[in-house]
Amino acid sequence: MADILPFRRPSAKDKHKGNTLCRHGHHKWEVDKAKQFDVKEGKLVTVYRCSRCGKTRVKAH
């Protein structure tokens, strides 16, 4: 059996869910453990990624 796809458009509420906080600067930062070392500088860095919008932020130690 094939998967059934919804044929209705997503409402504006569903499309922008959780995005309004990020637009006003209230991100939900979480540590991204995939990248912890900066190759050019040779320093240990912490990469933060917003779980809502996907924006990244870097903090060098």
C-alpha positions in Angstrom: 0.0 0.0 0.0 1.1 3.5 -0.8 1.4 6.3 1.8 -1.6 8.7 1.7 -0.5 12.4 1.2 -2.6 15.3 2.5 -4.0 17.4 -0.3 -4.9 20.5 1.7 -2.7 23.5 2.2 -1.1 23.9 5.6 -2.7 26.7 7.5 -0.7 29.8 8.4 -0.7 28.6 12.0 0.9 25.3 11.0 3.4 26.9 8.6 4.8 29.4 11.0 4.6 27.3 14.2 7.4 28.2 16.6 8.9 30.7 14.2 7.6 33.9 15.6 9.7 33.6 18.8 12.9 33.3 16.6 12.0 36.3 14.5 12.0 38.4 17.7 15.3 37.0 18.9 14.1 34.3 21.3 15.9 31.3 19.9 16.0 27.9 21.6 19.7 27.1 21.5 21.0 23.6 21.8 24.5 22.3 21.5 25.4 20.7 18.2 27.8 17.9 19.0 28.7 17.1 15.4 31.2 20.1 15.1 33.4 20.7 18.1 36.7 21.6 16.6 37.6 24.6 14.4 40.1 23.4 11.7 41.5 26.8 10.7 42.2 28.2 14.2 42.9 24.8 15.8 40.7 25.7 18.8 37.9 24.0 20.6 34.6 25.6 19.8 30.9 25.1 20.8 28.4 25.2 18.0 24.8 26.1 19.1 21.9 25.4 16.8 18.3 26.7 17.3 15.9 23.7 17.4 13.1 25.8 16.0 14.6 27.6 13.0 18.0 26.0 12.5 20.1 29.1 12.9 23.6 28.5 14.2 25.9 30.4 16.6 29.5 29.7 17.5 31.3 30.3 20.8 35.1 29.9 20.9 36.8 28.8 24.2 
